[in-house]
Amino acid sequence: MTGRVRLASTPQDRFVERVEAIRARLDRLPDAALRAAMEELEAIRQRVLGELVGAEGFEAFRLRELTTRLERVLDAFAERYQTAVAPYQREAVTLGRALVSEPMVQSGLTLGVPEIPRRLVEAALDYHADLIQGVSQDARRRITQSLRLGAIEGKSPFEVMRDVAGSLRRPGPFASIAARAEAITRTELGRLQSIASDGALGEAKRLVPDLLKQWAHSGAIDFRVTHKLADGATREVDDDFEIAPKPGLPKERLRYPRDPRASAANTVNCGCLVLPFKADWPA
């Protein structure tokens, strides 16, 4: 019986294999986190519906009472969202570190798991929480306005309920919350990963002085052709990439994909990665 002899993979092959394995896990992460977040948002929407169904009318005193109850319900969304996505935030940090250490080890370099400054991760988590709090506050404002406008126009609670809390997809306050929450979830999980990778690169460079970093395009369809053009660009670990949001616009300095110093046009929903790179890496 004969068969093919599988040739041993090169260090570079093993590096690429580990990068692709971790990338696949990273690609699945936002979808899983988003499902958890949308479940919480749907639960909040149902609670708002319940409050509106129970409303007997929009007289002034009833409207104030209803508005207060709805504000408490919407305030709960930010807290519930944070609880729902916390496991995925932790995994994003873990995968960000692994994206540096594991491929380097597989390529033949002796390297422990680099530690990253906790303050960087905490700052990113706080920023993520502030964004979601902003979404919740905007939802409160929009729904309160809809209630007051409905009262002025003489609408029934049912009519306002239909306008305000129809679904997560139909145009209205909750569809707007869902769209913003999706962009925030995807972008901020990616930002956490990038911060963790950047911190790990800094620590790894202490052990590998000639280590560089390389921009890697996500491979997904992206309106930012400038990110695709940056694919394969290398820099010193402490240097910035210079990338414009789109051709013709001024270039911005990004230490890593989704760098918070850059504009939203250059960061929101970006799926690019930064990888370790050595000029003399064995092929």
C-alpha angles and dihedrals in degrees: 000000000000132000143166120288110227111224117227111258120245122244088256090052090053090048091053092045092055092045091052092047092052092042090055090054091048091050091055095045101077092047092053092046091047093053089054092048093048091050089057092046091050089051089053091047090054090051090052089050089051092053092049094046089054093050112108096195146323102263111150098259093043091048092053091049092047092047091052092051092048092050090056090050093050093045086059091061094070091051094044091047092053091050092048097050099037094095090052091048090055091048091050089056092047092049091045090058092042091052087067104034105038099051090046092052091047090052090058104266118130107232137148123218104286117234119227128207108270092214090067092055092044091052090052092048091050091049091051090050092050091053092052091046087054091053090051092049091049090051090052090052095048095046093046089051090050091051093050093045090049090053091050091049092047095243121163121243088252092056092049090046090055092050098043108036105021099129145313090260107039115087110273143085096305094047088052091050090049093051093048093044090052093052091046093047095050095042098043096046087052090048091053090051091050093048090050091048092048092050091048091050090054092052093044091053089064087064097035106039095185093052116132133184128237132204112232120193115226093236090228124122104276130174088216102087088174090070091053091049089053092058109126096014112144132206139171109275092251096043128091131241114232111221132158120220087238138347113293096025123105116273118252128210114246121179087193138348112299092017104178090224090069126078125271088248089062098042116027112106091355112155100188124127138210114224136188114259138183123194091219096045109150112252 
